[in-house]
Amino acid sequence: MSGRLVLLRHGQSHGNVERRLDTRPPGTALTPLGREQARAFALGGFVRPAMLGHSVAVRAAETAAVIAAELGLSPLELEGVHEVQVGELENRNDDEAVAEFNTIYDRWHRGELRVPLPGGESAHDVLDRYLPVLTELRLRYLDDENFNGDIIVVSHGAAIRLASAVLAGVDADFVLDNHLANAESVVLSPITDGRWSCVRWGTRTPPFCPEGPATPVADALTSGTDPMG
């Protein structure tokens, strides 16, 4: 195995600042802080980048462009790794909408993958478009002994956490209690038999143990942060 998969949440967007459920591409652009966050990630030195991809959303493409300029990479747009589509909750930032999103997202992590967001996707829908992209990247590059370096995929918080939990078997309470800040990442390392090991989650390293029962709905309503991290 020659590298790792780095699933990077985009830098801060205007939708994040407004605490909106901004999921439908193309979505909002990065703020000046978001660009600085992307630059700081590029210069942080914890990845060995060999490839850089991004979702179809503007905020992901802009994040990738900043990183590419710093690291001398050519970003590649990837279909299928955009954010969870929230349907009728799109662009809302009221407490009722945030609570409804987090209630269903919690149910997904408890195994209820077929439950859809109102007019939006189920967890199965998200995984059916997201996971094949990661599998293809692994088969074409990470499983190739001649490929050397990490693959960075600039994507979105809720989708990254869901896909990473499924691929690497990360505890549901840990996932629900440990959001990804803008320009934070989950790092997955390919291991035998097509499996993955999660070696980093934001600033944390294994073991990924919950500190207590997760309360994602209450946390989302009291934290004042954007709900998609």
VENWOCOR-V696767 format. One record per residue. N is the residue number from 1. RES is the residue in one small letter. PHI is phi in degrees with one decimal (NA if undefined). PSI is psi in whole degrees, 0 to 359 (999 if undefined). NEAR is the number of other ideal C-beta (glycine too) atoms within 10 Angstrom. Layout:
N_RES_PHI_PSI_NEAR + N_RES_PHI_PSI_NEAR
//
This chain:
1_m_NA_136_13 + 2_s_-115.4_3_16 + 3_g_-178.0_185_23 + 4_r_-123.9_163_20 + 5_l_-103.4_120_23 + 6_v_-109.0_106_22 + 7_l_-92.3_104_26 + 8_l_-103.1_127_28 + 9_r_-73.6_138_31 + 10_h_-57.4_164_28 + 11_g_-69.2_171_27 + 12_q_-57.7_132_23 + 13_s_-110.0_168_27 + 14_h_-64.5_327_16 + 15_g_-63.8_322_21 + 16_n_-61.9_315_26 + 17_v_-59.2_322_13 + 18_e_-85.9_2_12 + 19_r_58.0_39_19 + 20_r_-97.2_150_23 + 21_l_-80.2_79_28 + 22_d_-99.6_93_25 + 23_t_-121.1_337_25 + 24_r_-81.0_121_15 + 25_p_-61.9_147_15 + 26_p_-82.0_339_12 + 27_g_73.7_187_23 + 28_t_-85.3_162_18 + 29_a_-87.3_172_15 + 30_l_-71.8_150_25 + 31_t_-83.4_168_18 + 32_p_-55.8_322_9 + 33_l_-63.6_321_15 + 34_g_-59.7_322_24 + 35_r_-67.1_321_18 + 36_e_-66.9_323_15 + 37_q_-62.6_317_22 + 38_a_-62.6_318_28 + 39_r_-64.3_318_17 + 40_a_-63.1_321_13 + 41_f_-61.7_313_26 + 42_a_-59.5_323_21 + 43_l_-91.5_0_10 + 44_g_-70.7_332_10 + 45_g_83.5_6_7 + 46_f_-92.0_356_10 + 47_v_-113.8_155_21 + 48_r_-112.7_79_12 + 49_p_-71.4_131_18 + 50_a_-120.4_341_17 + 51_m_-152.2_148_21 + 52_l_-136.6_121_24 + 53_g_-122.7_166_20 + 54_h_-154.1_159_27 + 55_s_-74.3_178_27 + 56_v_-78.6_351_15 + 57_a_-72.1_146_26 + 58_v_-57.9_315_18 + 59_r_-63.6_328_31 + 60_a_-74.5_318_31 + 61_a_-64.1_320_19 + 62_e_-68.3_322_20 + 63_t_-60.9_314_34 + 64_a_-63.7_324_26 + 65_a_-65.0_321_17 + 66_v_-65.0_315_23 + 67_i_-63.2_317_25 + 68_a_-60.1_319_20 + 69_a_-64.3_326_13 + 70_e_-78.6_326_15 + 71_l_-106.1_358_15 + 72_g_70.4_37_7 + 73_l_-109.1_163_17 + 74_s_-108.9_109_8 + 75_p_-69.0_147_20 + 76_l_-122.3_127_13 + 77_e_-76.2_133_12 + 78_l_-118.0_124_21 + 79_e_-74.4_142_10 + 80_g_100.0_350_17 + 81_v_-108.1_26_27 + 82_h_-78.3_177_23 + 83_e_-70.9_158_26 + 84_v_-50.3_130_27 + 85_q_-89.7_119_21 + 86_v_-93.2_1_26 + 87_g_62.0_241_16 + 88_e_-67.2_346_12 + 89_l_-87.6_357_23 + 90_e_-54.1_132_17 + 91_n_69.3_7_15 + 92_r_-87.3_150_18 + 93_n_-134.8_14_15 + 94_d_-76.9_158_12 + 95_d_-59.3_324_13 + 96_e_-63.4_317_10 + 97_a_-68.0_317_19 + 98_v_-61.8_319_21 + 99_a_-65.9_320_16 + 100_e_-65.4_317_19 + 101_f_-59.0_310_26 + 102_n_-68.5_329_20 + 103_t_-63.9_315_14 + 104_i_-71.6_321_21 + 105_y_-61.5_321_24 + 106_d_-60.4_316_19 + 107_r_-63.1_324_14 + 108_w_-58.8_316_26 + 109_h_-73.5_348_22 + 110_r_-94.5_6_12 + 111_g_105.6_357_10 + 112_e_-90.5_68_12 + 113_l_-73.0_343_16 + 114_r_-89.5_353_11 + 115_v_-73.0_123_15 + 116_p_-92.6_153_14 + 117_l_-69.8_151_25 + 118_p_-60.3_112_12 + 119_g_72.1_10_11 + 120_g_-124.1_206_20 + 121_e_-91.0_156_20 + 122_s_-93.7_171_18 + 123_a_-61.8_323_23 + 124_h_-60.4_318_13 + 125_d_-60.0_315_16 + 126_v_-62.7_311_25 + 127_l_-66.4_326_18 + 128_d_-66.8_334_12 + 129_r_-98.1_334_16 + 130_y_-86.4_311_26 + 131_l_-65.5_323_16 + 132_p_-60.2_329_12 + 133_v_-64.7_316_18 + 134_l_-68.3_321_24 + 135_t_-62.4_319_12 + 136_e_-64.4_318_12 + 137_l_-62.5_321_20 + 138_r_-66.1_310_20 + 139_l_-63.8_321_12 + 140_r_-81.1_331_12 + 141_y_-126.1_300_18 + 142_l_-66.5_332_23 + 143_d_-86.4_0_14 + 144_d_-91.1_121_13 + 145_e_-61.7_338_7 + 146_n_-88.7_354_6 + 147_f_-90.2_131_15 + 148_n_-130.9_111_11 + 149_g_136.2_175_15 + 150_d_-92.8_151_19 + 151_i_-104.4_120_24 + 152_i_-97.9_128_29 + 153_v_-119.5_114_24 + 154_v_-82.8_116_33 + 155_s_-137.1_218_30 + 156_h_-140.1_147_27 + 157_g_-55.5_305_23 + 158_a_-65.4_320_24 + 159_a_-67.7_319_25 + 160_i_-61.4_313_25 + 161_r_-63.9_319_27 + 162_l_-65.0_309_21 + 163_a_-63.0_319_23 + 164_s_-66.7_320_23 + 165_a_-61.7_318_21 + 166_v_-70.2_315_19 + 167_l_-68.3_320_24 + 168_a_-109.5_3_20 + 169_g_64.3_39_12 + 170_v_-77.5_139_21 + 171_d_-55.2_135_16 + 172_a_-61.2_316_15 + 173_d_-64.2_323_20 + 174_f_-63.3_314_20 + 175_v_-59.8_314_24 + 176_l_-69.5_332_23 + 177_d_-93.3_353_16 + 178_n_-125.3_81_21 + 179_h_-66.6_165_21 + 180_l_-103.4_124_22 + 181_a_-71.2_165_15 + 182_n_-56.8_135_23 + 183_a_65.6_23_25 + 184_e_-100.3_161_21 + 185_s_-138.5_162_25 + 186_v_-111.0_131_28 + 187_v_-111.1_122_22 + 188_l_-113.2_135_26 + 189_s_-111.4_129_17 + 190_p_-69.3_134_20 + 191_i_-123.9_190_11 + 192_t_-65.8_158_7 + 193_d_59.8_32_4 + 194_g_76.9_7_11 + 195_r_-89.7_168_12 + 196_w_-127.1_150_20 + 197_s_-118.2_132_15 + 198_c_-85.2_119_20 + 199_v_-108.1_351_13 + 200_r_-160.8_138_18 + 201_w_-133.9_102_24 + 202_g_62.5_240_15 + 203_t_-96.4_2_9 + 204_r_-102.3_150_14 + 205_t_-121.8_164_11 + 206_p_-57.7_154_12 + 207_p_-79.8_148_7 + 208_f_-96.7_84_18 + 209_c_-106.0_131_9 + 210_p_-68.8_149_15 + 211_e_-89.3_351_9 + 212_g_171.1_180_7 + 213_p_-59.5_136_8 + 214_a_-74.9_144_20 + 215_t_-130.8_67_15 + 216_p_-63.8_325_20 + 217_v_-69.6_310_18 + 218_a_-61.9_319_11 + 219_d_-62.2_319_15 + 220_a_-65.2_325_24 + 221_l_-81.0_337_15 + 222_t_-103.3_343_10 + 223_s_-79.4_331_12 + 224_g_76.5_4_7 + 225_t_-89.5_170_13 + 226_d_-69.5_147_23 + 227_p_-82.0_354_27 + 228_m_-98.0_4_27 + 229_g_-65.8_999_20
//
